[in-house]
Amino acid sequence: MIRIGEGWEELAAALAAGERPERVYVVGSTDSGKTTLCRYLADAASTHTRTAYVDCDTGQSRLGPPTTEGMVICPDPGDPPARPYLRFVGSTSPGGHFVQTLTAAKRLVEKAAELSAGAVVIDSPGLIAGGVGAEFQFQMIDLLRPTQIVALQRGRELERLLANFARYPGVTIRRFPVSPAAVTRTALGRRRYREECFRTYFADARPQAISLRGLGLQGRVPDLRNPCGVRGRLVSFNGPENFSLALGIARELHPQERVIEVLVPSFDDAAVASVRFGSLSLDLDADPGSVESFRS
């Protein structure tokens, strides 16, 4: 059950009554209830128009495994869930990956438009603190050009950001208080959630050798002449438009043969056009709380 917060029904009605395509950007800190609000808005809007939900939170992602941003067209009642489009950022936080996070969000919003979505609901990352957070959110909003900015605040922590768009043409700013029902999770709790998501995603994975010949290589690409340190690295196998087909955990890299051995769920490896190397490594056999590690 979704507990409806103050102002939510009014916003949902505005989306339903709108005559123009709407793009809603929901911004707030971690554990402010952004995802719950986005789910409510997407469900409400989808009864009136073709609606896309864009999940930009790579740490607590809902559409794909952690390290990915996703977009899905909300299904009509009775239809099976649609398969999401995923972009691999390579990290569970925007820090150090601002360009990848921004580009992924832009491409997913563009894909929603290509699929004729009349309403797009964007669930933003929870990075808002300090000058870095404000600048990051400014760039996201300026790039994605929403028609509605919805700010979930406990006080006035977003006013510095919102001031930049007070006179922005065609934008409505709405301020909502954080719902008392919003659940605050610890850093350890969020980490455990990610670990559970990774274990679920790779539950049916199997070892597979994939040739890198003729493929584009992106991200934190290792030195193919000295493949030490590749083991455990999270990689994404991408299609021609750079949407992720599957994530894999690197096991070995064979430079001379240009072959990478990975643990990966079943997918069509013939459709791969490029491989993106992330900065996150996984050890699914590690103790809880120790599954993730980062590489520079």
N, C-alpha and C positions, 0 to 999 in steps of 0.2 A: 504494500500500500504506500502511496505517495501522500505525505502530509503537505497540503497546499499552504504556501507561505503568503504573507501579506503582499498584495499587488499582483500575484501570479495570474489570477483569473482575468483581471483587467488586461494584462499584457496578452494572454492567450486570445481573448476576444478581439483585441486590436489586430493581431496577426490574421485571424480568421476573416476580419472585415476588410483587410487591406486590399487595395486594387493594384498595387505594384508588388513586384518580387521583394521579399523581405530577407534580410541577412542579419541575424541576431548574434551578437558577440557577448557572451556571459563571462564576466571577469570577477575574481575574488580570490582570497587567500586559500590555501589548502584547508580542507574540511569546513568550507563555508556553505556547502550544499549546492555547488555549481552543477554537478552531474545530475542530481535529483531535479533541479529546476529545468535543465536541458531536456531530460527525459519527459517531463511533464509538457513542456512547450512543443517538443517534437511530436508527441502523441496527439496533442490537441490540434496542432496545425495540420497534421496528416489527414484528418477527417475532412479538411476543406481543400487542400492543395497538395501536390506532390512535394514531399518534404525530405530534406537530407539532414542527418545528424553528423557533425564533424567533431571527432574526439582528438584534441591536441595535447592531452596529458600523457606523456610517454611513461611516466612513473606509475600512475594508477589507471592505465588504459583499460577501457571496457570493450572495445571492438576487436582488438588484436592483442598479441602478447606485449608485455612491457618492452620499451625501446621503439615502439611504432606509434604513429598517428594513423587514424582511420576515418573513413567516411562510408556511411551506408544510407541507402534510400529506404525510408520507413515503409514497410510492407502494408498493403491493404488488409483489412480484417479478414482472417481466414487464410491468407497467403503464408507460405513458409518464409522464415527469415531470409533476407537477401544476404549475399556474400559481400563483406565489406571490401573496399579498396584500402590498401595499407601502404604507408610509406615508412621505410626504416630510417630512423634518425641515428640509432647506434648507441644511445645512452638513455638512462632513465630520468635525466634532468636536462633542462635547456642549457645549463652552465657549460661553457666550452663547445656548445653545439647550437649557437644562436642561428647561424646561417641555415643549417640543416632543418632546424625546427620551423623557421620562417618559410623556407622553400616548400617543405612538406605541407604546411597549412595552406599555402597559396595554391599548390597543385591540387589538393583535395577539394578546396572550394571551387576551383575552376572545373574540376571533374563533375561536381554536383551541378554546376550550370550547364555543362555539356549534356547532362542527363535530364535537363529540363526541370530541375527542382524550382518550385515557386517560392519555397521557404527554406532557408538554411540556418540551422541552429548550431553555433560554434561553442564548444566546451573548451575554455582556454586553460593553459597551464597555470598552476597556483603560484608562480613566481611573481610577487608584487612588491616585496620588501626593498626599501632603500632606493638609491638612484639607479642601480642596475635593474631592479624589478620594474620600476616606472619606465625606464628607457626601453626595456624589452617589450613591455605591453604596449607602449606607444607605437613601436615599429610594427607589431602584430596588427594593431587596429588600423594604422595608416596603410598598411599593405593590403589588408583584407577588405577594407572599405565597407563596414557594416552600415545598415540603415538604422539599427537599434543597438545601443550599448547598454547592457544591464549590469549594474554594479551591485554586488553583494558586499555590504560593509558592516563591520561591528562598531565603527565610529565614523571617522572621516579619512580613513587611510588611503582611499582612492581619489581624493579630491585633486591632488597634484596631477594625477594622470588625466582625470576627466576635464580639467581646465583646458587642456589642449584641444578638446573637441567641442567646447561649448558653442563655438560659432562655425563649426564644420557644416557645410551645406548638406542638407538631406539626412542628417543624423538626429535621432531622438535619444536622449540620455535618460535612463530610469534608474533610480536608486532604491534598493530594497534592503531592509535589515536582514541579517543572518538569522535564519529560523532557529528557535530554541531546540528544535528537533535535530539540528545538524550534529553529527557524531564526530567528536575529535579523536583522531587516532595518533598513537605515538609513532615516532620514526621507526621503531622496531616493528610495530604493527604493519606499517606500510611496506616495510622490507619483507616481512613474512607473506603479505599478500602477493607481492611480486614473485616470490619464490614458488608459491602455490600455482600462480599463473604459468610460470615457466615449466614446472613439472607436469602440469596438465597438457600444455602445448606439445611437449616432447614425449608424452606418455607412450605413443605408438611409433616413435621415431626409430629409424634403423640406419646402420652405417651405409654410406654410399660414396663412391668415388666420382668426382665431377671434373671434367676437363676444363681448364681455364683458357685454352687456345681459342682465339677469336673473340673473347669476351672482354667487355670493358671492366676495369677495376677502379673502385671508388672508395672514399673514406680513409680510414687509418690503414692503408695498404702496407703490408709487411714487405721487407726486403726479400724478394723471391730468391736471391742468391744465398740468403742466410735466414732460413725459416724458423729459427729458434724463437720461442715465445708465442707461436701461433696457436698451439694446442689450447683449447678451451675458448678461443675467441668466437664471439657471436658474429655471424655473417648473414647477409640477406641475398637471396637469389632473385633478381629483378627481371621483369618483362621489358619489352621495348620502350614503354612509357615510364620506366623506373618505379612502377608499383611493385611491391614485394609479392613474389609467388610463394616463398617459404623462407623461414629462418633455419639456419643450421649452426651447430656447434662444431668448430674445426677440431679435427683430431691430428691430422698430419698434413704437411705440405711437401710435395715432391717437385722441386724446382726444375729438374731436367725434363721430366715428363709433363710439367705444367698441369699437375693434377692435385686437387685438394680432396682429402678424405674428411667427410663430415657426418655427424649424426643429424638426421633431418627427417621430418615427416614426409609421407609419400606426396610427390608432386610431379608435374610434367617438366623434367629437366631439359627437354628439347626446346622449351619456350624461353629459356634463360638468355638474356641479352647482356647482362652485366652482374657483377658481384660487388656488394658494398661490405667493407669490413668495419665493424663497430669498435668502440673503445671498451666494451664490456666483455668480460670473460665469465663463463659459467662452469661450475662443478656441481652437477646435480646430485652427486653422492656425498657432498659435504654436509656438515651438521647444519641444522636450521640457523639462519642468521649469517651463514658464511658461504652461501652459494655464489654470490656476486663478488667480482673484483674488477678493478678498472685498470686499463693500460693507457699509458701516455701515447 
